[in-house]
Amino acid sequence: MSQMAFGGEWTRQKLEILRRYLEAYTTALKDQPFKLIYIDAFAGDGYWRPGTPYTIEDYGDFSTLLRGSARLALAIDNKPFDRFIFIEKNRQRSNSLMQLRREHPRRDINVLNRDANQALPWISETLGALERAVVFLDPFATQVSWSTVEALAATQKVDCWVLFPISAVTRQLRRGDLPLTEWQAGLDRVFGGREYWEGLYSQQLPLLHDEPRYERYRDSQQIASKYRDRLRGSFHMVAPTQRTLRNSTNSPMFELFFAASNPRGAPIAVDIADHLLKNW
Ligand SMILES: C[S@@+](CC[C@H](N)C(=O)[O-])C[C@H]1O[C@@H](n2cnc3c(N)ncnc32)[C@H](O)[C@@H]1O
C-alpha cells in the first residue's frame, strides 16, 4: 500500500497556520448570516506522523500520530464550521475519513472519493449566495490544475490556502533546456498555459545549423512569483507574505500562498492570513 510521508517541521508549520486561520475565520464571521464550509480538497486520512512515512495499518501507535488538516478543522469549536467537505482520491484514505462521520455524528460531513480537479469546479458552481468557504489545497506535488484554482476564484465566496509545489515544478523547469516534452503538458496544466512558464526561459542565439537553445536563468523564487502573479490575476487579493516550506535539508518544497476571492471579505481575510504567514 502507498505510504504517506509528508515531512516534519514544514508539515507542522502549514497545519498550524491553517488551524489558526480556520479559528480566526469562523470567529470573524460568527455573527454574519453565512453558512461556513471547510473544503479539504486533498484531505489525506486525518493523521500525519512527524518525520516518518506511515501506513494506515500503522495506527497501533497513536501517541506519535498527529491530527491532519481534516481533524484539525473538525476540532475548531469556538464557532464550528457548518459543513465539511473532504475530497480524497485514494479509496483507502477516503474510507478512513468516513470514520470521522462516525466520530462526529452531529457534524455535517461529506467525504468525496474523487479527483479534486473534478470535484472543486462542480462544488464552486453549487455554492449558494449565503455560503462562504475556506479551501485547503494540499497536494503531494503537481496535482492542482490551474483551471481548478480559477474556478474557486470565480465564486467570490472562497478563501484559499494553496501549496504550490516549488520543488517539483523547479525540477521540471530544468535549467539548460526546455522541459522534457512529457512534462510540458503538466506544467501547462499547473500554470494554466504555456506562456506563463515559457517566459522563464531565454533563447540562445543558435550557431550555424544548430537548433535554438533555451536556458532558464530565473531561480525558484522567480518561478514562485510567476504563480503568485497568476493568483493575483484571478483572486481579489493575495496575502503579500508567502511561506517557503523547507524539508529537513533546508530545500524549498512548497510555497504556501493565501488568496481571497470575496471583494468585501478579502481585506480582513488577507490581514489575518498575512499575520499568520509572518508569525507562525
Ligand atoms: C499531502 S497529502 C494531504 C494531507 C492532509 N492535508 C493532512 O494534513 O492530513 C495529499 C493527499 O492528496 C491525495 N490526492 C492526490 N491526488 C489527488 C487528487 N487529484 N484529488 C484528490 N486527492 C488527491 C493523496 O492521496 C493524499 O492523501
The ligand as an SDF file (V2000), in Angstrom:
LIG
                    3D

 27 29  0  0  0  0  0  0  0  0999 V2000
   -0.1900   15.8870    1.3930 C   0  0  0  0  0  0  0  0  0  0  0  0
   -1.4770   14.7430    1.4940 S   0  0  0  0  0  0  0  0  0  0  0  0
   -2.7300   15.6240    2.3340 C   0  0  0  0  0  0  0  0  0  0  0  0
   -2.5060   15.7410    3.7980 C   0  0  0  0  0  0  0  0  0  0  0  0
   -3.6600   16.3340    4.5480 C   0  0  0  0  0  0  0  0  0  0  0  0
   -3.9720   17.6870    4.0730 N   0  0  0  0  0  0  0  0  0  0  0  0
   -3.3760   16.3650    6.0430 C   0  0  0  0  0  0  0  0  0  0  0  0
   -2.9920   17.4280    6.5790 O   0  0  0  0  0  0  0  0  0  0  0  0
   -3.5530   15.3320    6.6850 O   0  0  0  0  0  0  0  0  0  0  0  0
   -2.1360   14.7380   -0.1480 C   0  0  0  0  0  0  0  0  0  0  0  0
   -3.3480   13.8370   -0.3390 C   0  0  0  0  0  0  0  0  0  0  0  0
   -3.9360   14.1270   -1.6140 O   0  0  0  0  0  0  0  0  0  0  0  0
   -4.4260   12.9210   -2.1720 C   0  0  0  0  0  0  0  0  0  0  0  0
   -4.5630   13.1650   -3.6160 N   0  0  0  0  0  0  0  0  0  0  0  0
   -3.6000   13.1010   -4.5680 C   0  0  0  0  0  0  0  0  0  0  0  0
   -4.0890   13.4830   -5.7600 N   0  0  0  0  0  0  0  0  0  0  0  0
   -5.3870   13.8190   -5.5610 C   0  0  0  0  0  0  0  0  0  0  0  0
   -6.4180   14.3400   -6.3930 C   0  0  0  0  0  0  0  0  0  0  0  0
   -6.1920   14.5700   -7.6810 N   0  0  0  0  0  0  0  0  0  0  0  0
   -7.6180   14.6120   -5.8600 N   0  0  0  0  0  0  0  0  0  0  0  0
   -7.8460   14.3780   -4.5330 C   0  0  0  0  0  0  0  0  0  0  0  0
   -6.9180   13.8730   -3.6970 N   0  0  0  0  0  0  0  0  0  0  0  0
   -5.7010   13.6130   -4.1940 C   0  0  0  0  0  0  0  0  0  0  0  0
   -3.4110   11.8810   -1.7730 C   0  0  0  0  0  0  0  0  0  0  0  0
   -3.9760   10.5800   -1.7810 O   0  0  0  0  0  0  0  0  0  0  0  0
   -3.0320   12.3520   -0.3690 C   0  0  0  0  0  0  0  0  0  0  0  0
   -3.8120   11.7040    0.6050 O   0  0  0  0  0  0  0  0  0  0  0  0
  1  2  1  0
  2  3  1  0
  2 10  1  0
  3  4  1  0
  4  5  1  0
  5  6  1  0
  5  7  1  0
  7  8  2  0
  7  9  1  0
 10 11  1  0
 11 12  1  0
 11 26  1  0
 12 13  1  0
 13 14  1  0
 13 24  1  0
 14 15  1  0
 14 23  1  0
 15 16  2  0
 16 17  1  0
 17 18  1  0
 17 23  2  0
 18 19  1  0
 18 20  2  0
 20 21  1  0
 21 22  2  0
 22 23  1  0
 24 25  1  0
 24 26  1  0
 26 27  1  0
M  CHG  2   2   1   9  -1
M  END
$$$$
